[in-house]
Structures are given as structure tokens and as C-alpha cells.
Amino acid sequence: MSNNIVEIYTDGACKGNPGPGGWGAWMSFAGREKELCGGELNTTNNRMELTAVIRALEALKRECAIRIYTDSSYVQKGITEWIRNWKQRNWVTSDRKPVKNADLWKSLDLLVQQHQIEWVWVKGHAGNAGNERADALANKGVEQVLGRVAV
């Protein structure tokens, strides 16, 4: 890990799709670490994957060089490939349907413009320590949401 790059691992989880979901982010910079997690009662896995990245970027206090690791091809390809055309078509897909999760994509797009970001896809559940931590945090987010229901 480089000392001048913020490294962020993100993940989303959903128990049912849609269903209760959670998101998690593990951030590290210059030997310091931060864990973030949360969830929603009725959501989708893709929304939780996007929310994890958004919440991590919102936690940053200044412009940064960042390396974001995600096991979501949807997030990685969406932000690096698909979003340009979505914006050109006013948030409509090539088959003329509204872009799913456009609210989150718009939020992410604004946050991404504030930083220099390298997007790295990692295979999920394959022993990558950062991805495993983000996955555990996303599942913790689900449990928090489900715990609030029982109260």
C-alpha cells in the first residue's frame, strides 16, 4: 500500500433481492484505518454496492488520490464505462429505459469528480483480506437493520 493513496474496499449485501441490505467500506491511509457500515430494510444488492462507495467517498475531508476495490462489476463498469453514455442520453439506457439507480449514480458521479480515483475489480469471496473485511461490514450493516426491526 502506498502512503499517499487512500485505499478503499467496498461491498454490498442483500438478504433477498430486494430485501434487507447492508453496505460496508474499509478505508486505509498512512497506517490509519476506518470502518463504515449501514443498511436499509428494502433495497437491492446493486444499491448497497453503490451506497458503500458513496458513503466512503463522503467520509473523505479533502481531495485525495484513491484506489477503490470492489467486487461489483456493476459499480466498476458503470462508473468507468457506462456512465458517459447514460449522461449523454439524459439517464436513459441504449434501449431507451430509465437507468436503474440513477439517483445513486448521480451522487457517485459528483463525488468522483472531486478526486483522482483508480477503480480495481477484485473477485469476491476469494480470500482478498480487504474484500473480506468489506463483506463482513456489509453483513454487519444488514444485521444492524434487522436488529432495529426487532426492537
Salt bridges, closest charged atoms under 4 A:
GLU7 OE2 - ARG67 NH1 2.70
GLU33 OE1 - ARG133 NH2 3.04
GLU35 OE2 - ARG133 NH2 2.94
GLU58 OE1 - ARG55 NH1 2.94
GLU81 OE2 - LYS77 NZ 3.87
ASP95 OD2 - LYS97 NZ 3.83
ASP103 OD2 - ARG47 NH2 2.88
ASP109 OD2 - LYS87 NZ 2.83
GLU118 OE1 - ARG67 NE 2.83
